[in-house]
Amino acid sequence: MRKRLMLAYAGLLVWIPLFGMESPARPDFKLEPAPKEVQLRDGSFAVGPGTKIFVQLGHQSEDRIAAETLAEEVEVQSGLKLDILGMKAAGKAEGGAIVLARLQDERVRRFLERNGLKSDEAVGENGYLLFSDNSHLIVAANSGQGLFYGVQTLRQLLRPGGKGLICPAVGIRDWPTLQRSSSEQNDTGKAAAPVLAERTVGQPQI
């Protein structure tokens, strides 16, 4: 288990500079690297003794690394030990749960879009969306790697509050400035040079 987390952290160190490249500092949140787009909202999500972490069935093996990293952070900060459970793509997590989802899930994608977080080409394979309010905490991505990056941002947002931790209500879109897709292959089968992803910076909304 610890070996898997160490390997995941090693991969994160390689990608962190790409996420923060050319992104302006955010005085409201000390997030490193600074996300490309941040929307500040009213309220906060409470993480307490009854909170559970859900990952979608079919992606449990890959996404559990992100879930375990998050559960470890919660335990270090608060002493709480959160259960990690599987959830069908068409299923519905219980209220007050933390959901680690894939953007291929149309319901998740529509919910996030209704709340101002669009999954477009800029997000790409390794970007992520993070949404929280008083009753939802969702990190969603197109890949396990993107989900892991989103959890790193979530870990920084968590802070002591109530009987556990709180996450301020936010909407975040972020992606590495350099993206490489599986289709970007040349005729020899080798990966082509990374493509500079389109960058749009959103202003915080209070």
Secondary structure, DSSP 8 states (H G I E B T S, - for coil): -HHHHHHHHHHHHHHHHHHHTT----SS---SS--SEEEEEEEEEEE-TT-EEEEETTSHHHHHHHHHHHHHHHHHHH----EEEEE-TT----TT-EEEEETT-HHHHHHHHHTT----TTTTTT-EEEEE-SS-EEEEESSHHHHHHHHHHHHHH-EEETTEEEEEEEEEEE--SEE--TT-B-TTS-B---EE----------
